[in-house]
Amino acid sequence: MSASRFKSALLRIIFLAIAGAVLASGFPSIAVAQFDGFLQPWRQVDLASDETGIIQEILVMQGQYVESGEPIGELTSDLEQVQYELATHLAQSRGNFMGAEKSFQKRQSVHEQIKIMHGSEHANDSELMRAELELELAAARLVSARDELIAQNFDMRRAKIQLDRRTIKAPISGFVSQIHCREGEYVSPVRSDIVTIVNVDRLYAVFNVPSNQTGQFEVGKTFQVQCSSGSTVDAAVEYIGVAIDAESGTVEIRLVIENGDYRMKAGDSCVLGI
């Protein structure tokens, strides 16, 4: 054995002996294994429009924080606005229904009179039958007018939904990380993304751990994660992969980090020591 190889082997033996002694002493700050990972947003949405049309206005700026449900942009909506106004007018127009209702009430009164007259033999059977038929027709017209009024109310609600869909709203709270289109551009099924919103109130620390070491992890268990910025934070295991990557022989482990002060940034590298 050459002198250099002998020296290397001796140093390795000494290192293992020291490491074993340290572990036996229970010293808590020494990590026997380290895994490199990175931080991901807790949620990320590429917000798209399910409507086609020209963008009239983008209401947010890149980097702006938006609340869930807050308007992000507007598509042109002149046609939808007119349709909604027409549907509202028809739904509020009760002329046909009121006319049918008055006619029914009148036919009810006439029928009652004819019925009384028929009982005192002042009206014959044909007059009573005609009064009953006219009452039934008036009742049918009233039902038809009521159904028409209900249908018009549904048309108004549908027109309102179509108009509201011309306003793109944030599905989650978070920061606008990217704006994909601007005023005057056309939104189509092929190109429907408007903005990207990321929620970083929490972050995922993602690591690929060799499959033979995943037994050290369990959901809810807390570890310390060190970011490249120098911050060391507690992170709780949320997800342990159910499959082993065939190429690397690793399993994905995902830990959750609270980031309410937005001190840490998504995309930052981090290290997990166990």
C-alpha positions as CSV (number, residue, x, y, z in Angstrom):
1,M,0.0,0.0,0.0
2,S,1.3,3.4,-1.0
3,A,1.9,6.1,1.7
4,S,-0.9,8.3,0.3
5,R,-3.5,5.5,0.3
6,F,-2.5,4.5,3.8
7,K,-2.9,8.0,5.0
8,S,-6.3,8.4,3.4
9,A,-7.5,5.1,5.0
10,L,-6.2,6.2,8.4
11,L,-8.0,9.5,8.2
12,R,-11.2,7.8,7.3
13,I,-10.9,5.5,10.2
14,I,-10.2,8.4,12.6
15,F,-13.2,10.3,11.1
16,L,-15.6,7.4,11.6
17,A,-14.3,6.9,15.1
18,I,-14.9,10.5,16.0
19,A,-18.4,10.5,14.4
20,G,-19.3,7.3,16.3
21,A,-18.2,8.9,19.6
22,V,-20.1,12.1,18.9
23,L,-23.3,10.1,18.1
24,A,-22.9,8.0,21.2
25,S,-22.7,11.1,23.3
26,G,-26.0,12.3,22.0
27,F,-24.8,15.6,20.8
28,P,-27.9,17.1,19.0
29,S,-26.5,19.5,16.5
30,I,-24.5,17.1,14.3
31,A,-26.3,16.1,11.1
32,V,-25.5,12.6,9.9
33,A,-27.1,13.3,6.5
34,Q,-27.9,16.4,4.5
35,F,-30.2,16.8,1.5
36,D,-30.3,19.6,-0.9
37,G,-33.7,21.0,-1.9
38,F,-35.6,24.2,-2.9
39,L,-38.6,26.2,-1.9
40,Q,-41.8,26.2,-3.8
41,P,-44.9,28.4,-3.4
42,W,-47.7,26.9,-1.3
43,R,-50.1,27.6,-4.2
44,Q,-49.6,28.9,-7.7
45,V,-52.3,29.6,-10.2
46,D,-51.9,30.5,-13.9
47,L,-55.2,32.5,-14.0
48,A,-57.0,32.0,-17.3
49,S,-60.2,33.3,-18.8
50,D,-63.0,30.9,-19.9
51,E,-64.3,33.7,-22.1
52,T,-62.8,34.9,-25.3
53,G,-62.5,38.5,-26.3
54,I,-60.3,41.6,-26.2
55,I,-58.8,42.7,-22.9
56,Q,-60.2,46.1,-22.0
57,E,-58.2,46.7,-18.8
58,I,-55.7,45.0,-16.6
59,L,-56.4,46.1,-13.0
60,V,-53.3,44.9,-11.2
61,M,-49.5,45.4,-11.4
62,Q,-46.7,42.9,-11.2
63,G,-45.8,42.3,-7.5
64,Q,-49.1,43.5,-6.2
65,Y,-50.9,41.5,-3.5
66,V,-54.5,40.6,-4.3
67,E,-57.2,39.1,-2.2
68,S,-59.3,36.1,-3.3
69,G,-62.2,37.4,-5.5
70,E,-60.5,40.7,-6.3
71,P,-60.9,41.8,-10.0
72,I,-57.8,41.2,-12.0
73,G,-58.9,42.3,-15.5
74,E,-61.8,43.2,-17.7
75,L,-62.8,41.9,-21.2
76,T,-64.8,44.1,-23.5
77,S,-68.5,43.5,-22.6
78,D,-70.7,45.9,-24.6
79,L,-72.8,43.1,-26.1
80,E,-73.2,41.3,-22.7
81,Q,-74.2,44.6,-21.0
82,V,-76.9,45.2,-23.6
83,Q,-78.2,41.6,-23.3
84,Y,-78.3,42.0,-19.5
85,E,-80.2,45.2,-19.7
86,L,-82.7,43.7,-22.1
87,A,-83.2,40.6,-20.0
88,T,-83.6,42.8,-16.9
89,H,-86.3,44.9,-18.6
90,L,-88.2,41.8,-19.7
91,A,-88.0,40.2,-16.3
92,Q,-89.3,43.3,-14.6
93,S,-92.1,43.8,-17.2
94,R,-95.2,42.2,-15.6
95,G,-97.8,43.4,-18.1
96,N,-98.7,40.0,-19.5
97,F,-98.9,38.4,-16.1
98,M,-101.0,41.1,-14.7
99,G,-103.4,41.0,-17.7
100,A,-103.7,37.3,-17.4
101,E,-104.3,37.5,-13.7
102,K,-107.0,40.2,-14.1
103,S,-108.7,38.1,-16.8
104,F,-108.7,35.0,-14.6
105,Q,-110.2,37.0,-11.7
106,K,-112.9,38.4,-14.1
107,R,-113.7,34.9,-15.4
108,Q,-113.9,33.6,-11.9
109,S,-116.5,36.3,-11.0
110,V,-118.5,35.6,-14.2
111,H,-118.5,31.9,-13.5
112,E,-119.8,32.3,-10.0
113,Q,-122.6,34.5,-11.2
114,I,-123.6,32.1,-14.0
115,K,-123.4,29.2,-11.5
116,I,-125.8,31.0,-9.2
117,M,-128.1,31.9,-12.1
118,H,-128.1,28.3,-13.3
119,G,-129.1,27.2,-9.8
120,S,-132.1,29.5,-9.9
121,E,-132.8,28.4,-13.5
122,H,-132.0,31.9,-14.9
123,A,-129.1,30.4,-17.0
124,N,-129.2,27.3,-19.1
125,D,-126.6,24.5,-19.2
126,S,-124.8,25.8,-22.3
127,E,-124.2,29.2,-20.6
128,L,-122.7,27.4,-17.6
129,M,-120.5,25.2,-19.8
130,R,-119.3,28.3,-21.7
131,A,-118.5,30.1,-18.5
132,E,-116.6,27.0,-17.2
133,L,-114.6,26.8,-20.4
134,E,-113.7,30.5,-20.4
135,L,-112.5,30.1,-16.8
136,E,-110.3,27.2,-17.7
137,L,-108.8,29.1,-20.6
138,A,-108.1,32.1,-18.4
139,A,-106.5,29.8,-15.8
140,A,-104.2,28.3,-18.5
141,R,-103.3,31.8,-19.8
142,L,-102.4,32.8,-16.2
143,V,-100.1,29.7,-15.8
144,S,-98.5,30.4,-19.1
145,A,-97.8,34.0,-18.1
146,R,-96.4,32.9,-14.8
147,D,-94.1,30.4,-16.5
148,E,-93.0,33.1,-19.0
149,L,-92.2,35.4,-16.0
150,I,-90.1,32.7,-14.4
151,A,-88.2,32.0,-17.7
152,Q,-87.5,35.7,-18.1
153,N,-86.0,35.8,-14.6
154,F,-83.8,32.9,-15.5
155,D,-82.7,34.7,-18.7
156,M,-81.8,37.8,-16.6
157,R,-79.7,35.7,-14.2
158,R,-78.0,34.0,-17.1
159,A,-77.2,37.3,-18.7
160,K,-75.8,38.6,-15.4
161,I,-73.6,35.5,-15.1
162,Q,-72.3,36.1,-18.7
163,L,-71.6,39.7,-18.0
164,D,-69.8,38.9,-14.7
165,R,-67.6,36.4,-16.5
166,R,-66.2,39.2,-18.5
167,T,-64.4,40.3,-15.3
168,I,-61.5,38.0,-14.4
169,K,-61.2,37.5,-10.6
170,A,-58.4,36.1,-8.4
171,P,-59.3,32.6,-7.2
172,I,-56.7,32.8,-4.4
173,S,-55.0,35.5,-2.3
174,G,-51.4,36.1,-3.2
175,F,-48.9,38.1,-5.3
176,V,-49.1,38.7,-9.0
177,S,-45.8,37.3,-10.1
178,Q,-46.4,37.6,-13.8
179,I,-48.7,39.4,-16.3
180,H,-49.1,37.4,-19.5
181,C,-51.1,39.9,-21.6
182,R,-52.0,43.6,-21.8
183,E,-54.9,45.8,-22.9
184,G,-56.0,45.4,-26.5
185,E,-54.7,41.8,-26.8
186,Y,-57.1,39.0,-27.7
187,V,-57.8,36.2,-25.3
188,S,-58.6,32.9,-27.0
189,P,-58.8,29.2,-25.9
190,V,-55.2,28.8,-27.3
191,R,-53.9,31.8,-25.4
192,S,-56.1,32.2,-22.3
193,D,-53.6,32.9,-19.4
194,I,-54.0,36.4,-18.0
195,V,-51.7,36.5,-14.9
196,T,-49.9,34.1,-12.5
197,I,-50.7,34.4,-8.8
198,V,-48.5,32.8,-6.1
199,N,-49.4,32.4,-2.5
200,V,-46.3,32.4,-0.3
201,D,-47.9,32.7,3.1
202,R,-46.5,29.2,3.3
203,L,-43.7,27.5,1.4
204,Y,-42.9,23.9,0.5
205,A,-39.4,22.8,1.1
206,V,-39.0,19.9,-1.4
207,F,-36.2,17.3,-1.1
208,N,-35.5,14.1,-3.0
209,V,-34.4,11.6,-0.4
210,P,-32.8,8.1,-1.1
211,S,-35.5,5.5,-0.7
212,N,-33.6,3.7,2.1
213,Q,-33.7,6.8,4.3
214,T,-37.3,7.7,4.0
215,G,-38.0,5.7,7.2
216,Q,-36.7,8.7,9.2
217,F,-39.7,10.8,8.0
218,E,-43.3,10.8,9.0
219,V,-46.1,13.2,8.3
220,G,-46.2,15.9,11.0
221,K,-42.6,15.4,12.2
222,T,-40.6,18.7,12.4
223,F,-37.1,19.3,11.1
224,Q,-34.9,22.3,10.7
225,V,-34.3,23.6,7.2
226,Q,-31.5,26.1,6.4
227,C,-32.0,28.4,3.4
228,S,-29.2,29.8,1.3
229,S,-30.0,33.2,2.7
230,G,-28.8,31.9,6.1
231,S,-32.2,31.6,7.7
232,T,-32.9,28.4,9.7
233,V,-36.6,27.6,10.2
234,D,-38.8,24.8,11.5
235,A,-40.6,22.7,8.8
236,A,-43.2,20.0,9.2
237,V,-43.4,17.0,6.9
238,E,-46.7,17.2,4.9
239,Y,-46.1,14.7,2.1
240,I,-44.0,11.6,1.6
241,G,-43.9,10.4,-2.0
242,V,-45.6,7.1,-2.7
243,A,-43.3,6.1,-5.6
244,I,-39.6,5.8,-6.0
245,D,-38.0,7.7,-9.0
246,A,-36.6,4.9,-11.2
247,E,-33.6,6.9,-12.3
248,S,-32.4,8.5,-9.1
249,G,-33.8,5.9,-6.6
250,T,-35.2,8.8,-4.5
251,V,-38.6,9.7,-3.0
252,E,-40.0,13.2,-2.8
253,I,-40.4,14.6,0.7
254,R,-42.3,17.9,1.1
255,L,-42.2,20.0,4.2
256,V,-44.3,23.1,5.1
257,I,-42.7,26.3,6.3
258,E,-44.8,29.2,7.7
259,N,-43.8,32.4,5.9
260,G,-46.3,35.0,7.1
261,D,-43.7,37.7,7.0
262,Y,-42.6,36.8,3.5
263,R,-39.0,36.7,4.6
264,M,-38.2,33.6,2.5
265,K,-38.5,33.5,-1.3
266,A,-39.9,30.8,-3.5
267,G,-37.1,29.3,-5.6
268,D,-34.4,29.7,-2.9
269,S,-32.2,26.6,-2.3
270,C,-32.2,25.0,1.1
271,V,-30.6,22.2,3.1
272,L,-32.2,19.6,5.4
273,G,-30.0,17.9,7.9
274,I,-31.0,14.9,9.9
